[in-house]
């Protein structure tokens, strides 16, 4: 069991969700976040005043999958999120020690589904 965490551009979320659904990965948690990576922010001028924006809006996806779906889910995220430009995002894969479905008490792979 693995937890896939992906940081992507907000405008790419519909494409990533569509690619994940086509890959039969439909369970996910989506959060709006801000942060900075290689982009290091940007500068803009508003009413003649220069502003330096260091933290950029991103979307965080958390997807718990069984081992058979790790590669499939990663490939789907990349397919939906890649533009080829700096700021496309990152994907982390971490092991899950245990998963328990609260409603039924199922554990492990059965709880992830």
RAFENMO-V893024 format. One record per residue. N is the residue number from 0. PHI is phi in whole degrees, 0 to 359 (* if undefined). OMEGA is omega in degrees with one decimal (* if undefined). Layout:
((N | PHI | OMEGA) (N | PHI | OMEGA))
This chain:
((0 | * | -178.0) (1 | 225 | 171.4) (2 | 250 | 177.7) (3 | 262 | 176.7) (4 | 243 | -179.5) (5 | 231 | 171.8) (6 | 253 | -176.2) (7 | 227 | 175.0) (8 | 289 | -179.7) (9 | 303 | -178.2) (10 | 290 | 179.2) (11 | 267 | -177.6) (12 | 302 | 179.4) (13 | 301 | 179.9) (14 | 292 | 179.5) (15 | 293 | 178.6) (16 | 299 | 178.7) (17 | 297 | 179.3) (18 | 296 | 178.3) (19 | 294 | 179.2) (20 | 296 | 176.3) (21 | 295 | 178.9) (22 | 272 | 178.9) (23 | 66 | 174.6) (24 | 244 | -173.5) (25 | 247 | -178.0) (26 | 259 | -179.0) (27 | 201 | 171.4) (28 | 245 | -177.3) (29 | 241 | 179.6) (30 | 228 | 171.1) (31 | 274 | -177.8) (32 | 225 | 171.1) (33 | 231 | -179.5) (34 | 181 | 176.5) (35 | 219 | 178.5) (36 | 224 | -178.4) (37 | 295 | -179.6) (38 | 297 | -178.8) (39 | 61 | 176.3) (40 | 81 | -179.6) (41 | 204 | 179.7) (42 | 241 | 175.4) (43 | 216 | 179.3) (44 | 245 | 178.1) (45 | 230 | -178.3) (46 | 53 | 176.1) (47 | 82 | -179.9) (48 | 254 | 179.4) (49 | 278 | 178.1) (50 | 239 | 175.9) (51 | 254 | -178.2) (52 | 263 | -177.6) (53 | 268 | -177.7) (54 | 255 | -173.9) (55 | 250 | 178.8) (56 | 291 | 176.2) (57 | 223 | 173.8) (58 | 243 | 178.2) (59 | 254 | 175.2) (60 | 251 | 172.5) (61 | 241 | -175.9) (62 | 227 | 175.4) (63 | 268 | -177.9) (64 | 224 | 169.8) (65 | 285 | -173.0) (66 | 305 | -178.2) (67 | 293 | -176.1) (68 | 257 | -176.8) (69 | 297 | -177.8) (70 | 297 | -179.4) (71 | 299 | -178.7) (72 | 293 | 179.4) (73 | 298 | 179.5) (74 | 298 | 179.4) (75 | 293 | 178.2) (76 | 298 | 179.9) (77 | 298 | -179.7) (78 | 300 | -177.3) (79 | 278 | -171.5) (80 | 256 | -172.8) (81 | 284 | 171.6) (82 | 246 | -177.4) (83 | 91 | -178.9) (84 | 251 | 174.5) (85 | 300 | 179.0) (86 | 102 | 177.8) (87 | 297 | 175.3) (88 | 123 | -178.8) (89 | 219 | 175.6) (90 | 230 | 174.0) (91 | 243 | 175.8) (92 | 236 | -179.7) (93 | 233 | 178.8) (94 | 288 | 174.2) (95 | 252 | 179.2) (96 | 287 | -177.5) (97 | 208 | 176.1) (98 | 222 | -179.2) (99 | 229 | 175.3) (100 | 276 | -174.3) (101 | 298 | -174.9) (102 | 301 | -172.8) (103 | 252 | -176.2) (104 | 83 | 178.7) (105 | 299 | -178.5) (106 | 231 | 175.2) (107 | 67 | -176.3) (108 | 300 | 179.5) (109 | 294 | -179.2) (110 | 288 | 179.9) (111 | 286 | 177.2) (112 | 90 | *))
